[in-house]
Amino acid sequence: MKITQSYIQGQWTSGKGEGQPIYDSITGEQFTSINVDGFNIPEVLAYGREKGEILRKMTFQERGNMLKSLAFYLQKKKKAFYELSYRTGATKLDSWFDIDGGFGNLFANASLRKLFPNQPFDVEGDPIDLSRGGRFMAHHILVPKEGVAVHINAFNFPVWGMLEKCAVNWMAGVPAVVLPAPQSAYLTEAVVKEIIASGILPEGALQLISGTEKSILESVESQDIVTFTGSASTGRLLKNHPRLIEESVPFTMEADSLNASILGEDAVPGTPEFDLFIREVRNEMTVKCGQKCTAIRRIIVPENRIEDVQIALGKALDKVTLGDPRLKEVKMGCLIDKKQVESVKSAVETISKTAEIVYGDFNPAETINADFNAGAFIKPILMREDQPFINEAAHTTEAFGPVSTLMPYKSLDEAIQLSKKGKGSLVSSIFTNDDDIAREYTIKAASHHGRILAINRESAKQSTGHGSPIPNLVHGGPGRAGGGEEMGGKRGIKHYMQRCAIQGSPTTLTEITGIYQPKAKYKAAEKHPFAYHWEDIQPGMSLKTHNRTLTDTDIINFGNLTWDHFYAHTDITSLEGSIFEQRTAHGYFIISAAAGLFVYPNKGPVAANYGLEEIRFLRPLYHNDTINVRLTCKEKVDRDQKGEELPSGIVKWYVEVFDVEATEEEDRLVAIATILTMVQKKQTVFKEITEDFLQSSLAKLQEDTTPNWGMMTPQHMLEHLESGLRMATTEISDFEVITPEEHLERVKESLYTYKKMPKNYKMPLMKENQLEPLQHESFATAKQAFFEAYEAFEQFFKTQPKLTTKNAVFGELTYFEWKLLNRKHFNHHFEQFNLI
């Protein structure tokens, strides 16, 4: 029988002894066992801390792209994960939430790299001036903690539960030790095996302890972070562990909660909101067989609608079919195991001491292609508590299964008070088409809920639903829900980082943060900053412009051009009582004039103006005032290559506009702005294709030169390159484009990257595992023919520079795109034969 393994200290292993048996939720058959006995936990955690140095040194962009690559890799493997997920009792839809939802967390967190600087740490907020004159200042940085993230997870989401946490700590630069619940650890193990096999993560970034290791908190240290997902009672015990208190270890708890959904008084039967409410409650009761920490446990409705809701929910639940979750016709699977069935029964019995069961029971039901008694099956159960302000069980007891309790309210204030009686929840929702109701509920109830969803007919189609945590939103809640916060975009990442206030001179803090701080020393550039590629621009690199005098005519013409006829620019007779003394230059004219002073006119690495982040006008400028500008690199932000454009990064430029004639130093600075430019990156991967390069490289090629890979002979390689050139000039045209039209754009985009062609790449028109017949009588003739073809290629486009011609893989290409292809293609084959 298979044993579910753990991955610790760089190897797969299992504990000593027989271990704990694990059962198929549908059939009740044991198919694996689990054991973590005998692991040296202090060494496991120490291993993660030591190996975490690799993650900590990576930039946010590198970590983000790592997550993105991992998500794509896992997507290709997910079929096998779905097969295992069915054993947990999950339907295909349930598994989609868990598996694809987990991958979605990787993608979402990967995209957050764009919000961070191009370095391993973050710089938070604005600089703080601590002195008069700005020569002593402060800032805040966040650096990765030097410990490990210990994740103690629940059984209901073995994939999502791991990846929603790990995606965040990996982005922060912190390794993880994951402890999935034993009942479903086999699915977590399968995903981790693929993650380790991919080689995408650095060693030590992920360790897996497949099961309950009760001693792990005894080994945590102050730089570690602990997260827990599970029952509120267990969470409270862990939260008070002496080691956590002694070492001041951050502990984030996300516990089961009695989430409430409210039907607005306007949402009467027949309205879209009423129908949406019924559908959402049914879904939240039955998705994952109700085993969701965000499921709707309390259904709060106007007292005059409680019968309508009860009847409508009964009809909706009648359509829920039980059975083998692999089957499309099955709408609800089962609980994780028989123990959970008994736990749900016990909770229902507690609530039903005052509440009435109005739908469902614990008797066997008809199941499709499954044995109700063998598996952990249970029918949906709806209860009704008519006195929710008197009876507390529905507000304090959670049945972690397809169970929910209906209760009435007389006014919106009562609905709010009922929602709060759960003493803190992960999520609440309100279904109403009255925005005043939605606003009042949200503002008054928000103190007791981690997330509030307001749904109406307008948002329903795009809504992610009551029970779906979103990576960019905080997931957690006050009180019973644990008092913690997970995910939340940048907020979640910062949880795994140490915030440190730093103080010093602007120049020193510029060097520490990698972001130019106002009044820091400038770095003189040997040439115009816009003439440098992205890699060569450094924070502090600066340019001071020549002067320009703003004339009366300039101001009038700018107003006529823009139609901005604000009185201060056009009517000097109306200045009395205003802050203006003379005809005033438009603020946007000042910025435009500044750009005219600092913009580099020649074509260069700066590809485009990318935007304007901030702009401040500190005092007015009048006609005949003279300005100059200081342009300084403030910050660099990496950027993924996109579309049909060459790789580039973003440079943020700090623009200072000075009044040259100001008599007081503090009056000289009149405007500041941060502008963004897209700047091309250096191309250092490929040798550029020139006549001299071709001659010198091919001079090394001999008829018997042995390739590093592939079957080609030197003559085959020359003839292959020649055919590509003749394809470009239409001498060879009897072929079809083999790439489907819908994929052509994406395929063509690959020409613009600086990524090499993979070894052993086969041109689609070539034969499989077979060399093409040679066309020329000798190697020397083939070499001469190649040079003739190259000359013909250059002449062809010199006379017809705007012409596009057909390529078998990339479709229609311009001359520029053919050159991009040739650069990649020639370098690929020249490396193949050791010519470069």
N, C-alpha and C positions, 0 to 999 in steps of 0.2 A: 504494500500500500504506500502511496506517495506520502512523503513528509513535507510539510510546509517549512521552508528554510528561512533563515535570517541572513542578512548580508552585513557583516561587521569586520572592521579592520582589514578591508580589502579582499575578503573571501566569503563564500557561501558556506554556511554551517548550520547545524541544528543542535538543540540541547541534549542533555543526557537523559536516558530512560525512555519509556514508552510514550509519554506525552499525553496531551489532552485530545480525545477524539473530536473530530469536526464532522458535522452531518450535512447532507444535501437537504436544503429547506423544503424541497418539493417531495422527495421520495422518503426522506427520513433515514437514508442509508449513509453509513460512515464511508467517506472516500479519502480522507486525509487525517493527519494528526499534527499536533503542534507542541513544541517544547522549547522553552528558553532557559531551562535550568543549567547552571554551570557557567554562564557567561561572566566574564570579568568586566563588569559595567564601568568601573573607574577607567580601565584601559580603553574601552570603547569610546567614552567621552573624550579622553585625552587624545585619542587618535584623531577624532574630528577636529578638535581645537588646533592640533598641530598641522594637519593637512589643510585646514581652512585658510592658511596663509595664501594659497593660490587664488582662492576666491576673493580674498580681501584686496589683492593687488590688481584685480581686473577692474576696468572702468565700467561704469553703468552701461555704456553702449555695448561693451563686450559681454557683460552678463545678460543684457536684454536679447542680444542676437543669439546667445547660447540657449535661452529659453525658447526663442522662436524656432530654432533648429530642432530642439527636443520635441516641441509640439508637433511639428511636421512629421518627425520620425515616428512618434507614437501613433499618430493618426493612421499611418500605413499598417499598423499592427493591431488595430482595435477589434478586428473580427474575433480574434482569439479571446480578447477580454470580454466581449459580449457573451461568448459561450460559457465562460466561467461565471459571469454575473447572473445568469439564469439560475445557477445553483443557490444563490442567495435569496431566491424567491422573487427577483426583480423581473418585470416585463421588459420588453424592448424599450418602451418609453422611459421606464424607471432607470434602465441602464444608460440611456442617452443622457439623462440628467447627471448621472454619476460619472460616466466615462468621458463623453464629449464635453460635459460641463467642466470636468477637471482639466482637459486640454485647453478649454477656453480660458481658464485662469492663467495658463502659461502664456497664451497669446496676449491676453489683456495686460499682464504685468510686463511682458516683453515690450509692449508699446510705450510703457511709462519711461523707458530709457530716454525718450525725447524730451522729458521734463527735467532731466538731470544734466549736470555739467559733464564734460568729456574727461572725467577723472574718477578715481575710486571712491571719493567722498563727496558729500553734498555741502553746498554753501546755502544757508537758510536766511531768508529775509533780507532786509536792507541794511546797509552799513549804518553804524551809530556813531555820531560825532561826540567825543567825550571832552572836547576842548574848544576853546574859542580860537578859531583860525584853522581847525581841521587837521592838526598835526598829530593828534593822538585820538585813536578811534577804536571801535570794536566791531566784531561780527560774530556770527555763530556758524560753526561747522558741525557736520554729523559724519562720524566715521564708523565703519563696521565694528560691532562688538567682536571681541577675540575669543568668544566661546562657541557653543553649539546651541541650536534651537532644538529643544526636546518636545516633540509633538505626540501627545497621548490622544489617540483618535477613537471615535465611536464606530460601531459595526455597520451603521446604516449607509455610509458613503465611503467605502474603502478606497476609491480612487480620488474622487473630488475632495474628500476630507484630507488626503495627503497633499495633493497638488495645490489646493487653494492656500495652504500654509507655506509649503516649500517654495512655491513661485515667488512669494514675498520675501522669505529669508534669503533665497539665492540672489534676488535682485539687490538686497542690502549687502551681500557679500559674506553671508553667514552660512555655514554648513548645517545639515539637519540630521537628527536621529529620530526616526519615525517608529512609533509603537502602535500598530493597528490593533483593533479588537480581535481576539482570537477567532470569533465566529466567521469572519469574512477576510481574515488575513491572507488567505490563499490568493484572493484577487489582487490585493496590494502587492503581494510577492511577485505575481506574474508581471505587473507593470514595472516594478523595480528591476526585475531581471532584464527587461528590454531596455530600461534606462541605462543600466550598467553596461549592457552589451553594445549600446550605441557609441560609447566612448565620448559622448558630447560633454558630460560633466567632468570636472577634474576629480580625481580620486579623493575620497573623503568628504565630498560635498553631500553625499547621501549614504546613510547607514540605516538598516532596517532590523528591528527586533520584532519578530513576528509573534506578538502575544503579550501577555501581561507580565511585566517585570516590575514587581512591587518595590524593589530596592533602588530604582534608578534615581529618585529624588535625593537619596542620601549622598550622591556623588556630584551633584550640580554645584557650580561655583558662581561667583558674582557676575562673571561675564556671559553666563549662559542665559537663555530665555526659555521658559516653559509655557506651553499652551495645552489646554485641556478641552476636549469636547465630549460631553456625555451627560450623565444625570446630575442634577443640582446637588443631591446629597453626597455623591462621590466627589464632586468638584469642591465642595466645602471642606471635606476632609483633606484633600490634597493641598488646598490653598493655605491651610494652617500647618503644613509640614514644618517642623523646626528648622530644617536645613534652608528652606526658602526664606525664612525670617532671619536666620543667622547671616546668610550671605546676601540678603536683599536682592534675591533673584526675581526678575519680573515674571509675573504669572498671569496669563490671559485665560479666562474661563468663558466658554460658550456652552451654556447648559440648556437642557430642554426647558421650554417655557409654555405657559398656557396662553398662546396667542389668540387674539380676538379679532373677529371681523364684524363690522357693523353695517347693517342695512339702513340707509338714510330714509327719513320719513317721506321723502318725495318719491322713493323708488317703489311704487305700488305695482301689483301684478299687471302685466301688459307693457311695462316700460322696459327698455333695453337694460337698465341698471338692475332690475329685479331678476331678469333672466341671467345676466352676467354673474350676479351674486350666487344664484343657485348652482350654476355651472362651476364656479370657482370653489365653493364649499365642497361639492362632490369631488372635484379633482384633488383638493387638499386632503380629503379624507381617505382617498384611495391610491394616489400616487405613492409608490414605495410602500404600499399597504399601510399608509399612515405613519410610517417610521421616519418622520422628518421633524427635526427640531423647530422648523418654521411652520408646521401644519396648523390649520385652524382648529383649535380645541374648544373655543367658545363662540357660539353664533348668536350675536346680539341684535335683536330685531324689534321694531315697534310692536307694542303689545296687541294692537289691532291687526297685525299682520302675521302673528305667530302661527295661526292655523294655516294660512296660505303658504307660508314657508315650509311648515312641516309636511304638508301634502305634496308640494312641489319637490322637496328634497326626497321624499319617499319614492316618487315616480322616477326621479333621476337615479337613485340608488338601485331601483329595480333593474336598471339596464347594465349594472355592473356584474360581469361574469367572472367566475373564479376558475382556476385550473393551471395547467402547465403554461408558464409565462412565455414559452417559445412560440406559442400559437397566437396568431393575429386576433382571433376572436376572444381571447382572454383579456379582460380589462384590469384585473387586479390579481397579483400573485399571492404571496403569503408572507408571514412574518419570518424572522431569521431562524428561529428554532422553537421547539416545544416549550422551552423555559420562558421564552418571551410571550407565548400564548398564555401561560399561567399568570405571568405578570400583568398582562392586559386584563384578564378576567378578574384578577384581584382588585385592580384599580376601578374597573366598571362596577364591581360590587360595592366598593366604597362610595362612589358617586351616587349609585342607585339607591342608597339608603334614604335619600331625600328626593332624588330626581327619578323620573319615570323613563324606562326604555320604550321609545315609541317606534323604533324600527330596528329589526335584527334581533338575533339571539345567539346562544352558543351551541345550538344544535348543529349536527352535520348538514352541509348543503351540497347541492349538485355541483360537481367540478368537472371541467372538460379535460379528459385525458390525464387525470391525476386522482389519487386516493386521498380524500379529505382527511381521513384519520391518520394516514401515514405521514403526511406533510404537516407543516405548521400553519394550516389554514384557519382563517377566522372570517366571519361575515362582517360587513360594515354595521356599526351600531350607532344609532342616533338616540341621544337622551334629551329629556326636556326638564328644565328646572324652572318652575313657575315662580319661585320665591328666591331669586338670586341675591337679594340683599340680606336675607335671613340665613340661608343655607350656604355654607362655605366650601363644601367638598369640590364642586366644579371649578372653583377658583384656586384650589390648593393641590388637587390630585390630578396627575396626568396619566392617562391610559395611552401608552406609546404604541399606537396601532390605529386602525381605521375607525376611530371613535371621536365623536364630538357632541357637545351639549348645547342645546337651543335654550335661549332665555330671553325674556321680554324687557323692554324699557318704555317708560312713559314720556320722557323728554330727552333731548340731546344731552343735557347735563347728566341725566341718569346713565345714558349709554357711556359717557366718558368715565363716570365713577365705576361702572361695572368693568370697563376695560382696565382700570387701574387696580382692581381687586386681585388680579393675577400677580401683583407685586413685582412687576417688571417682566417684559417680554422682548423677544427678538424682533417681532414684527406685528403690526396691526394694520388693518385695512378698512376703508370705508367706501361703500358703493353709493354714490349720489351724483345727480346731475345739477345740484345746487352748490355752486362754489362757496357761498356763504356758510353752508353746513360743513363743507370740506375744510374750510379755513378754521372755523370755530373748533371742530373736532381736533384737527392737527395741532393747533397752537396749545389747546388745553390738555391734550393727552400725550404730547411729545415727551414729557418728562419721564414717562413710564415705559417707553418703547424705543427700541434701537432703530427702527425704520417704520415709516407710515406710508402706505400706498393708497392714494385716492384714485378710484377707477370710475370712469363714466363712459358713455357711448363714444366719445371722441378719442379717448386714449386706449380703449380696450384692445383694438387690433394690434397695436404695437406694444402693449403692456407685457412685461416679463412675468407678471403674476404675483400673487400674494407670497408664495413660498419660495421664491427664487432669489437667493443672495446674488448680488452683482459685484464683480471684482473691484470696480471703481467706487463702490459705496461701502460704508462701514457695515460690518456684520457683527452684531453683538447687542447687548441690551443691559439695562440696569437691574438691580435687585436679583430676583430669582434667576434671571437669564445669565447671571455671572458677573455683570459689571465690567466686562471686557470689550475690546474692539479688535476685530480682525479685518484684513483687506483694507478697503477704503482708499485705493490709489496710493498716492505718495504717503498718506498718513500711516498706512500699514507697514510700508518699508521702513519708515523712521522708527517704528517700534523695535527694530532689530539693530538700531544704530545708537551710538552715544553722542549726545549733543554736548558740545564744548564751546564756551564763550572764549574768544580770543581777542587780545588787545595788543596794540602796537601802533607804529606809524602807518600811514596809508601805503607807503612803499613796501614796508615789511609785510603787511597783510595782503597786498597784491601778490607778492611772491608766494605766500602761504596758500592763499585761496585759488590762485590762478585766474582771478577776476580783478580787473583794474578797479582800484578804489579812487574816488575823486581826491585830487590834490596829491596823489602819489607822483613820484618822479617819472617823467616821460622817457621813453626809449627812442632815441633818434633812429630813423630808418634811412638806409643808404639810398633808397629810391622810394617812389610813391608807394604807400602801403597797398594800394589797389593793384600794383604790379607783381605782388607776391602770390604764390599759391597758398592754399589753406594751411598746409603743414608748416610753412615758413613764417606765418603771421603769429606774433606772440602778444599776449596781453601787455599793454603799456606802449606798444609800438605806435608812434605818433607822428603827425604832420601838422605844422603850423602854416596857414595859408597867407597869401598876400591880402592887402586891404581892399575894401569896396565901400564907396560912399553911396548911401541910399538917397536918391533924389526925389523931389516932388513928383516928377514925371513917372518915375518907377512906381510910386504908390498909386497914382491915378491909373496907370496902365494895368497894374495888377487887379485893381478893382473892376475895370472894364472887362478884363479877360475872364475873371472868375464870377462876376456879378455880385461880389461881396461889397455892398455899398454902405456898410455900417458907418454911422455918422462920424466917428473919430477919424476915419480915413478920407471922408469926402466933404464934410461940412464943418469947417473950422470955426464957423460962427456959433456952433452949438456946444462948445467945449466948457463953457462956464459951469462950475459945480461938479465937473467930472474929474477923473484922475489924470486926464490928458491935458498937456500944455500946448501942443502944436499938432499939425497934421501927423497922424501916427501910422507907422508901417504896419501892415497886416502881419499877424503872427506867422501865418503860413508863407507869407512872402519872405519873412526873415529866414525861415527854414529852407525855402527854395533858393534864396540867395546864398545861404550857407552851402547848400549842395553844389551850387554853381562854382563856389570857391574850392571845394575839396574833391569833387568828382574828377577822376582820371579819364580823359577823353579817349585814349587809345584802347583798342581791343586787347584784352588781357584775361587773367584768370577770373576776375569778377564777372560772373555770368548774368546776374540780375539783382535788382533791388527786391529784397524779400519782405520788407515791411518796416513798420515803425512801432516800437514798444512803448515808449514814453516820450512826452514832450512837455516842457515847462517854460513859460515866459515870465521871467523874474521882474522885469520892468519894461516900460514902453521904449521904443526907438522912434525917433522923429526924422523928418526929411533933413538931409544934409548930415546925419550922423554917419560915422564911418565904422565899419566892423571888420574883424577878421575871425578866423575859425581855427579851433584846435580839434583835429580828428584823431582819436585814440582807440586802439583795439581794447574793448572792454572784456570780451569773452568769446570763446570758440565753442560751438556746439556741433557734434558730429551729426551726420545725416545719412540715411540709407540712400543708395542709388535708386532712382525712380524713373520709370518710363524711358523714353528715348532722349536721355540727357547724360552727360558725362558725370562721373562721381564728383560730388561736391560736399562741402560742409557749410555751416552758417557761421558768419562772423558778426558779432554785435559790436557796433562802433559807438563810442561815447563822443557826442558832438557838443562842444562848448562854443558859444557865440559871444564874442567880447566887443564892448564899445571901446574902440581904440582911444577916444578922446576923454574918457571918464577920468576925473581928477582924483577920485577916491578909489583905493584898491577894491573895496567891497562892492563898488558900483560897476566894476568892469564887466562882470559876467551878467549877461542879459537874457540868455536862453540856453537851455540844455535839451538834449534829445538822445535817444538811443535808436539808431537805425540798424537794420539787418541787411546783409548782403549774402548772396549765394556765391561761394567762391570755389572754383574748381580745384580738385586735388591733383597732386603731381602724378604723372603716369611713370612709374618706375618698374613696372612688372615686365613690360615688353620692350624689345629694341625697336626703335622706329624704323620703318621701311624706307630706305633710300637706295639709290643706285650704288653708292659706295658700300653700304652695308651688305647688299646682296652680293656684290663682287667679292668682298673680303670674306664673307661667310662661305659662299659656295666654292671659293678657292681651296677650302679645307676638305671639301667633299671628294672622296675617291670612289671609284667604281666598286670597290670591295669594302667600303665603310660598313661596319655592323651597327644596326640600330639598337637603341636602348630598350625598345619595346616594339611589338608588332611584326608583321610579315614583310613589310615593304623592303625592296632593295633601293639603293640610291636613285637608280633610273626610274623606278616606279614612283618615288616621291616627287622627282622633278616633273614627270608627266602629269601626276595628280595636281600639282600646283599650276602647271600650265593650263590644264583643262578648266580650272577655276577662273583663271584670267580670261580665257577665251569665252567662257560663259558670260562674263561681265560685258564683253564687247559684242555679244550676240553671235559670235562665230559658231558657238554651240548653243542651239536653241530647241533641239528636239527632245524636250523633257517637260514634265509637269511638276508643279510645286507640290511636294508630298505632305507639307504641314497643313492640317485643316485650317480653314480661314479664321475660325474663331480663336485659334491659338497663335496666329501669325504675329499679332502685336506683341504678345508676351515673349515669343521666341526672338523677335527682332530686338527687343530690349536688352537681351543678353550680349549683343554686340557692343553696347555702350559701357559695359562693366570692365573692370581691370582683372577679371578672373580668367585663369588659363583654361584652355580646353582640356578635358580629361584625357589621360593616356588611354590608348586603344579606342578612342572615339572613332566610330565608323561612319563615313559619309554615306547617307541613305542610298545614293545611286550606285554605290560599290557593291560587289558581290560578297556574300557571307562566306568567311573563311577561305577566300579564294582570290588570288591576285588577278588584276586586270591584264589582258594581253598588252605587251609593250607595243607602242606606236612608232617609235623611232629605232633606226637600225643600230644605234650605239649610244653609250652613255654620253660621249662628247656631243653627239648630235642633239640629244635630249636637253643637255645643259644650254646649248646655243638656242634651241627652240624656246626654252623657258625665258631667256633674256629678251628674245624677240617678242614673245607674248606680253612681257611686262612693259616693254616700250610701246607696243600697240595699245595696251590698256591705258597708259598715261596719255597718249595722243588722242585716243578715242574720246576721253572725257574732257580733254583740253579744248577740243572743238565743239563738244556738246556737254557743257558742265551741268546743265540742269536735267539731263536725261536720266531716267531710271531704267534699270534692266533687271531681268529675272534671275533669281537664285533658287535652287531646288529646295532649300530648307527655309530661307528667310523671306522669300517672295521678292517683291520689287524693292531694289536698293538704289539709293543715290550714290554718287561718286564718293561722298564722305563716308557712307556706310560700307561701301566696298573696301575702302581703305581701312576701316575699323576691322572688317572681316579678314582682310589680308594680313593685318598686323598680328591678329591672334593666330591665324592659320599658319603663316610662315614661321612665326616663333615656335609654334607647336611642333612642326616637323623639323625645324632646325635644332631644337632641343632633342628630338628623337634621334638625330644623327650626330649629336655632340658638336654641332657647329657654333653654338653659343653657350 
